Amino acid sequence: MCIDNFWVNESHRESDQIAGAPELKNLSGSTVLHHMFSRGPDELLSPHVRAQWSISKYSHWLDEHSEEDVWRVVQSSLEAYAAKVNSRGDTAFDPIYPIMVAYLKELQQGGIRS
């Protein structure tokens, strides 16, 4: 199964190869984005951590909301990370950040089927 192959092969992929993985066509955009959070630094907080929600509460929220709603909370988390990096005067982001931003932008513009 392609989805299983993605998770097995994912650990061998560099971060910049994730967005181009052929198996992604079988996963929702929000699933891919949430996986990318797991590759980021601790300060790149996933939406549920940022909202101080339990996994259970976030899971319920995900079940009740659209992909577009999820993309908005992901975008907020990405913006909060960028603000944190900029506020301390850094100019370099973790390598997964621009990949996530570009992937999210493609999702929002309809360039990727979610």
N, CA and C atoms as a LAMMPS dump frame, in Angstrom:
ITEM: TIMESTEP
0
ITEM: NUMBER OF ATOMS
342
ITEM: BOX BOUNDS ff ff ff
-5.0000000000000000e+02 5.0000000000000000e+02
-5.0000000000000000e+02 5.0000000000000000e+02
-5.0000000000000000e+02 5.0000000000000000e+02
ITEM: ATOMS id mol type element x y z
1 1 1 N 0.847 -1.181 0
2 1 2 C 0 0 0
3 1 3 C 0.889 1.238 0
4 2 1 N 0.554 2.234 -0.808
5 2 2 C 1.381 3.426 -0.957
6 2 3 C 1.541 4.213 0.335
7 3 1 N 0.482 4.359 1.093
8 3 2 C 0.568 5.125 2.333
9 3 3 C 1.549 4.465 3.282
10 4 1 N 1.468 3.141 3.398
11 4 2 C 2.422 2.431 4.252
12 4 3 C 3.844 2.648 3.754
13 5 1 N 4.033 2.621 2.439
14 5 2 C 5.362 2.839 1.88
15 5 3 C 5.888 4.22 2.217
16 6 1 N 5.007 5.226 2.224
17 6 2 C 5.455 6.572 2.565
18 6 3 C 6.045 6.597 3.962
19 7 1 N 5.336 6.042 4.931
20 7 2 C 5.808 6.1 6.307
21 7 3 C 7.064 5.257 6.499
22 8 1 N 7.174 4.146 5.798
23 8 2 C 8.385 3.326 5.892
24 8 3 C 9.552 4.052 5.247
25 9 1 N 9.337 4.596 4.045
26 9 2 C 10.417 5.247 3.303
27 9 3 C 10.734 6.643 3.818
28 10 1 N 9.797 7.26 4.492
29 10 2 C 9.953 8.643 4.943
30 10 3 C 11.189 8.834 5.791
31 11 1 N 11.511 7.887 6.632
32 11 2 C 12.65 8.074 7.532
33 11 3 C 13.968 8.16 6.773
34 12 1 N 13.966 7.735 5.52
35 12 2 C 15.18 7.778 4.709
36 12 3 C 15.215 8.988 3.791
37 13 1 N 14.168 9.772 3.798
38 13 2 C 14.1 10.955 2.936
39 13 3 C 14.663 12.161 3.681
40 14 1 N 15.311 13.018 2.921
41 14 2 C 15.706 14.313 3.443
42 14 3 C 14.44 15.164 3.504
43 15 1 N 14.418 16.167 4.362
44 15 2 C 13.231 16.999 4.519
45 15 3 C 12.777 17.614 3.207
46 16 1 N 13.73 18.038 2.371
47 16 2 C 13.339 18.678 1.119
48 16 3 C 12.787 17.701 0.086
49 17 1 N 12.828 16.413 0.363
50 17 2 C 12.284 15.412 -0.554
51 17 3 C 10.855 15.008 -0.186
52 18 1 N 10.394 15.38 0.985
53 18 2 C 9.07 14.952 1.435
54 18 3 C 7.979 15.495 0.521
55 19 1 N 8 16.801 0.254
56 19 2 C 6.922 17.414 -0.519
57 19 3 C 6.798 16.814 -1.912
58 20 1 N 7.858 16.268 -2.453
59 20 2 C 7.796 15.682 -3.786
60 20 3 C 7.576 14.185 -3.812
61 21 1 N 7.357 13.576 -2.66
62 21 2 C 7.188 12.121 -2.606
63 21 3 C 5.917 11.704 -3.341
64 22 1 N 6.008 10.721 -4.227
65 22 2 C 4.834 10.315 -5
66 22 3 C 3.704 9.75 -4.145
67 23 1 N 4.017 9.24 -2.992
68 23 2 C 2.985 8.667 -2.125
69 23 3 C 2.042 9.713 -1.553
70 24 1 N 2.432 10.973 -1.613
71 24 2 C 1.615 12.034 -1.013
72 24 3 C 0.252 12.18 -1.666
73 25 1 N 0.122 11.754 -2.904
74 25 2 C -1.165 11.889 -3.58
75 25 3 C -2.255 11.1 -2.859
76 26 1 N -1.879 10.171 -1.998
77 26 2 C -2.838 9.359 -1.257
78 26 3 C -3.104 9.884 0.156
79 27 1 N -2.476 10.981 0.519
80 27 2 C -2.625 11.543 1.864
81 27 3 C -3.23 12.936 1.787
82 28 1 N -3.973 13.31 2.808
83 28 2 C -4.498 14.677 2.85
84 28 3 C -3.356 15.649 3.102
85 29 1 N -3.552 16.864 2.639
86 29 2 C -2.552 17.894 2.877
87 29 3 C -2.291 18.12 4.351
88 30 1 N -3.344 18.051 5.158
89 30 2 C -3.162 18.27 6.596
90 30 3 C -2.33 17.147 7.226
91 31 1 N -2.485 15.93 6.741
92 31 2 C -1.681 14.815 7.257
93 31 3 C -0.209 15.052 6.955
94 32 1 N 0.078 15.479 5.746
95 32 2 C 1.467 15.742 5.355
96 32 3 C 2.045 16.882 6.194
97 33 1 N 1.284 17.949 6.352
98 33 2 C 1.762 19.082 7.148
99 33 3 C 2.013 18.68 8.599
100 34 1 N 1.102 17.896 9.17
101 34 2 C 1.31 17.469 10.546
102 34 3 C 2.561 16.6 10.671
103 35 1 N 2.812 15.78 9.677
104 35 2 C 4.047 14.996 9.706
105 35 3 C 5.268 15.914 9.669
106 36 1 N 5.196 16.956 8.854
107 36 2 C 6.336 17.874 8.748
108 36 3 C 6.632 18.549 10.08
109 37 1 N 5.593 18.825 10.871
110 37 2 C 5.841 19.397 12.203
111 37 3 C 6.754 18.491 13.013
112 38 1 N 6.612 17.196 12.844
113 38 2 C 7.425 16.256 13.626
114 38 3 C 8.896 16.332 13.251
115 39 1 N 9.211 16.891 12.102
116 39 2 C 10.595 17.035 11.663
117 39 3 C 11.183 18.393 12.049
118 40 1 N 10.35 19.279 12.562
119 40 2 C 10.808 20.627 12.879
120 40 3 C 11.439 20.72 14.255
121 41 1 N 11.979 21.881 14.557
122 41 2 C 12.567 22.106 15.88
123 41 3 C 11.459 22.21 16.938
124 42 1 N 11.847 22.099 18.18
125 42 2 C 10.873 22.163 19.274
126 42 3 C 10.074 23.468 19.28
127 43 1 N 10.685 24.539 18.828
128 43 2 C 9.979 25.826 18.844
129 43 3 C 8.97 25.982 17.704
130 44 1 N 8.966 25.064 16.751
131 44 2 C 7.934 25.046 15.705
132 44 3 C 6.789 24.2 16.242
133 45 1 N 5.906 24.881 16.959
134 45 2 C 4.837 24.192 17.679
135 45 3 C 3.706 23.784 16.754
136 46 1 N 3.29 22.546 16.887
137 46 2 C 2.13 22.099 16.115
138 46 3 C 0.907 22.843 16.646
139 47 1 N -0.142 22.922 15.834
140 47 2 C -1.311 23.71 16.238
141 47 3 C -1.896 23.317 17.596
142 48 1 N -1.964 22.037 17.89
143 48 2 C -2.571 21.637 19.163
144 48 3 C -1.693 22.03 20.355
145 49 1 N -0.392 22.003 20.188
146 49 2 C 0.509 22.416 21.274
147 49 3 C 0.386 23.916 21.484
148 50 1 N 0.358 24.648 20.384
149 50 2 C 0.216 26.101 20.463
150 50 3 C -1.084 26.509 21.148
151 51 1 N -2.158 25.753 20.894
152 51 2 C -3.46 26.039 21.499
153 51 3 C -3.598 25.44 22.897
154 52 1 N -2.585 24.69 23.313
155 52 2 C -2.584 24 24.608
156 52 3 C -3.762 23.024 24.714
157 53 1 N -3.992 22.291 23.623
158 53 2 C -5.04 21.278 23.573
159 53 3 C -4.431 19.899 23.71
160 54 1 N -5.178 18.997 24.275
161 54 2 C -4.762 17.593 24.304
162 54 3 C -4.866 17.035 22.884
163 55 1 N -4.199 15.924 22.655
164 55 2 C -4.306 15.248 21.365
165 55 3 C -5.766 14.885 21.093
166 56 1 N -6.45 14.421 22.123
167 56 2 C -7.849 14.031 21.974
168 56 3 C -8.715 15.211 21.545
169 57 1 N -8.526 16.339 22.193
170 57 2 C -9.313 17.526 21.831
171 57 3 C -8.996 17.973 20.417
172 58 1 N -7.725 17.95 20.055
173 58 2 C -7.327 18.354 18.703
174 58 3 C -7.874 17.374 17.664
175 59 1 N -7.825 16.1 17.97
176 59 2 C -8.363 15.089 17.062
177 59 3 C -9.851 15.338 16.814
178 60 1 N -10.579 15.64 17.872
179 60 2 C -12.005 15.947 17.729
180 60 3 C -12.188 17.198 16.874
181 61 1 N -11.38 18.215 17.128
182 61 2 C -11.456 19.448 16.341
183 61 3 C -11.203 19.142 14.87
184 62 1 N -10.19 18.332 14.582
185 62 2 C -9.884 17.971 13.2
186 62 3 C -11.065 17.272 12.53
187 63 1 N -11.719 16.392 13.277
188 63 2 C -12.873 15.669 12.732
189 63 3 C -14.029 16.598 12.386
190 64 1 N -14.112 17.709 13.079
191 64 2 C -15.243 18.628 12.918
192 64 3 C -14.958 19.791 11.96
193 65 1 N -13.752 19.868 11.434
194 65 2 C -13.378 21.017 10.597
195 65 3 C -12.858 20.572 9.234
196 66 1 N -12.89 21.503 8.309
197 66 2 C -12.448 21.241 6.936
198 66 3 C -10.926 21.288 6.827
199 67 1 N -10.449 20.786 5.705
200 67 2 C -9.007 20.884 5.417
201 67 3 C -8.576 22.347 5.443
202 68 1 N -9.383 23.212 4.872
203 68 2 C -9.038 24.634 4.829
204 68 3 C -8.905 25.222 6.236
205 69 1 N -9.772 24.798 7.152
206 69 2 C -9.663 25.257 8.546
207 69 3 C -8.346 24.784 9.156
208 70 1 N -7.987 23.552 8.863
209 70 2 C -6.731 22.999 9.385
210 70 3 C -5.554 23.782 8.812
211 71 1 N -5.618 24.075 7.529
212 71 2 C -4.525 24.846 6.921
213 71 3 C -4.365 26.195 7.596
214 72 1 N -5.487 26.802 8.001
215 72 2 C -5.401 28.112 8.674
216 72 3 C -4.691 28.008 10.022
217 73 1 N -4.974 26.968 10.792
218 73 2 C -4.288 26.852 12.09
219 73 3 C -2.827 26.459 11.895
220 74 1 N -2.543 25.689 10.851
221 74 2 C -1.145 25.374 10.526
222 74 3 C -0.422 26.659 10.141
223 75 1 N -1.061 27.462 9.319
224 75 2 C -0.452 28.729 8.916
225 75 3 C -0.176 29.609 10.132
226 76 1 N -1.092 29.65 11.074
227 76 2 C -0.879 30.439 12.294
228 76 3 C 0.336 29.931 13.066
229 77 1 N 0.492 28.63 13.133
230 77 2 C 1.652 28.06 13.823
231 77 3 C 2.95 28.414 13.101
232 78 1 N 2.912 28.365 11.777
233 78 2 C 4.1 28.735 11
234 78 3 C 4.432 30.211 11.174
235 79 1 N 3.414 31.051 11.178
236 79 2 C 3.637 32.484 11.377
237 79 3 C 4.185 32.773 12.772
238 80 1 N 3.689 32.054 13.779
239 80 2 C 4.189 32.237 15.149
240 80 3 C 5.66 31.829 15.245
241 81 1 N 6.022 30.749 14.573
242 81 2 C 7.427 30.31 14.56
243 81 3 C 8.299 31.381 13.9
244 82 1 N 7.865 31.892 12.747
245 82 2 C 8.64 32.916 12.048
246 82 3 C 8.803 34.162 12.911
247 83 1 N 7.738 34.555 13.59
248 83 2 C 7.81 35.723 14.473
249 83 3 C 8.798 35.496 15.613
250 84 1 N 8.804 34.291 16.153
251 84 2 C 9.733 33.959 17.24
252 84 3 C 11.183 34.034 16.752
253 85 1 N 11.445 33.482 15.596
254 85 2 C 12.804 33.513 15.036
255 85 3 C 13.214 34.951 14.759
256 86 1 N 12.315 35.716 14.134
257 86 2 C 12.629 37.112 13.81
258 86 3 C 12.803 37.968 15.057
259 87 1 N 12.029 37.695 16.102
260 87 2 C 12.098 38.531 17.31
261 87 3 C 13.435 38.413 18.026
262 88 1 N 14.105 37.302 17.846
263 88 2 C 15.422 37.161 18.474
264 88 3 C 16.554 37.569 17.535
265 89 1 N 16.184 38.094 16.36
266 89 2 C 17.173 38.619 15.428
267 89 3 C 17.795 37.583 14.508
268 90 1 N 17.288 36.371 14.529
269 90 2 C 17.817 35.343 13.636
270 90 3 C 17.3 35.576 12.221
271 91 1 N 18.094 35.149 11.267
272 91 2 C 17.67 35.251 9.871
273 91 3 C 17.521 33.872 9.232
274 92 1 N 17.941 32.848 9.955
275 92 2 C 17.865 31.491 9.413
276 92 3 C 16.746 30.706 10.097
277 93 1 N 15.944 30.048 9.265
278 93 2 C 14.876 29.189 9.768
279 93 3 C 15.313 27.734 9.65
280 94 1 N 14.675 26.879 10.422
281 94 2 C 14.904 25.453 10.276
282 94 3 C 14.573 25.06 8.829
283 95 1 N 15.327 24.118 8.24
284 95 2 C 15.097 23.746 6.834
285 95 3 C 13.676 23.27 6.518
286 96 1 N 12.945 22.724 7.476
287 96 2 C 11.589 22.244 7.193
288 96 3 C 10.608 23.408 7.032
289 97 1 N 10.906 24.547 7.629
290 97 2 C 9.982 25.687 7.588
291 97 3 C 9.657 26.151 6.16
292 98 1 N 10.639 26.463 5.316
293 98 2 C 10.273 26.912 3.966
294 98 3 C 9.576 25.824 3.145
295 99 1 N 9.871 24.587 3.435
296 99 2 C 9.198 23.48 2.744
297 99 3 C 7.722 23.466 3.128
298 100 1 N 7.451 23.632 4.422
299 100 2 C 6.072 23.663 4.9
300 100 3 C 5.318 24.86 4.329
301 101 1 N 5.957 26.013 4.319
302 101 2 C 5.324 27.225 3.796
303 101 3 C 4.984 27.039 2.319
304 102 1 N 5.913 26.508 1.546
305 102 2 C 5.675 26.304 0.117
306 102 3 C 4.588 25.257 -0.119
307 103 1 N 4.611 24.175 0.651
308 103 2 C 3.604 23.125 0.501
309 103 3 C 2.212 23.67 0.85
310 104 1 N 2.127 24.405 1.948
311 104 2 C 0.861 24.997 2.355
312 104 3 C 0.345 25.965 1.289
313 105 1 N 1.225 26.782 0.749
314 105 2 C 0.825 27.73 -0.292
315 105 3 C 0.267 26.992 -1.509
316 106 1 N 0.928 25.91 -1.91
317 106 2 C 0.424 25.118 -3.045
318 106 3 C -0.952 24.533 -2.738
319 107 1 N -1.133 24.051 -1.512
320 107 2 C -2.443 23.529 -1.115
321 107 3 C -3.502 24.611 -1.23
322 108 1 N -3.21 25.771 -0.679
323 108 2 C -4.17 26.863 -0.656
324 108 3 C -4.504 27.369 -2.053
325 109 1 N -3.571 27.247 -2.965
326 109 2 C -3.79 27.723 -4.335
327 109 3 C -4.364 26.629 -5.228
328 110 1 N -4.584 25.452 -4.644
329 110 2 C -5.168 24.375 -5.413
330 110 3 C -4.192 23.596 -6.281
331 111 1 N -2.898 23.843 -6.082
332 111 2 C -1.883 23.151 -6.88
333 111 3 C -1.648 21.726 -6.445
334 112 1 N -2.126 21.375 -5.267
335 112 2 C -1.989 20.026 -4.735
336 112 3 C -3.381 19.564 -4.327
337 113 1 N -3.719 18.371 -4.735
338 113 2 C -5.005 17.799 -4.323
339 113 3 C -4.89 17.404 -2.856
340 114 1 N -5.869 17.809 -2.074
341 114 2 C -5.807 17.483 -0.649
342 114 3 C -6.737 16.355 -0.301
